[in-house]
Amino acid sequence: MQATDWQKSTYSAEAANCVYVAACPTGTIHLRESDEPSVALTTTRPGLRELIRSLKAQPSSRTT
């Protein structure tokens, strides 16, 4: 994977569990979690859009 500029997701709270996103010039999108920064998933813009759509459609398991 090429060097990328990682950005913290705006959906990540100020807690330790954060999701980072990076876009590459080739059009791929990389995702990683702050707990495992050496592990990254690679997808496309349509793939990321579908992932976000699917996650938003699921009932939240968070407790407040």
C-alpha positions in Angstrom: 0.0 0.0 0.0 1.3 3.5 -0.8 1.8 6.2 1.7 -1.5 7.7 2.5 -2.9 10.6 4.5 -5.2 9.1 7.1 -8.1 11.1 8.4 -10.2 10.2 11.5 -13.8 9.5 10.6 -16.2 12.2 11.8 -18.3 9.4 13.3 -15.5 8.3 15.6 -16.0 9.7 19.1 -13.1 11.0 21.2 -12.7 7.5 22.7 -9.9 5.1 21.9 -11.9 3.2 19.2 -11.5 5.3 16.1 -11.9 4.5 12.4 -9.4 6.2 10.0 -10.0 6.6 6.2 -7.5 7.3 3.4 -8.1 7.8 -0.3 -5.4 6.9 -2.8 -4.8 8.5 -6.2 -5.6 5.1 -7.7 -9.3 5.5 -6.6 -9.1 3.0 -3.8 -10.2 3.7 -0.2 -8.4 2.3 2.8 -10.0 1.8 6.3 -8.2 1.0 9.5 -9.0 1.0 13.2 -6.9 2.7 15.8 -6.5 -0.5 17.8 -4.9 -2.3 14.8 -3.3 0.4 12.7 -1.2 -2.1 10.7 -4.3 -3.8 9.4 -6.2 -2.0 6.6 -9.1 -2.9 4.5 -9.2 -1.7 0.9 -12.3 -0.9 -1.1 -13.7 1.3 -3.8 -15.9 4.4 -3.4 -19.1 2.4 -4.3 -18.0 -0.4 -1.9 -17.6 2.1 0.9 -20.9 3.8 0.1 -22.7 0.4 0.3 -21.0 -0.5 3.6 -22.1 2.8 5.2 -25.6 2.3 3.8 -25.8 -1.2 5.2 -24.5 -0.1 8.6 -26.9 2.7 8.8 -29.8 0.3 8.1 -28.9 -2.0 11.0 -30.3 -1.4 14.4 -27.8 0.2 16.8 -26.3 -2.0 19.4 -24.8 0.9 21.3 -25.9 1.6 24.8 -25.9 5.1 26.2 
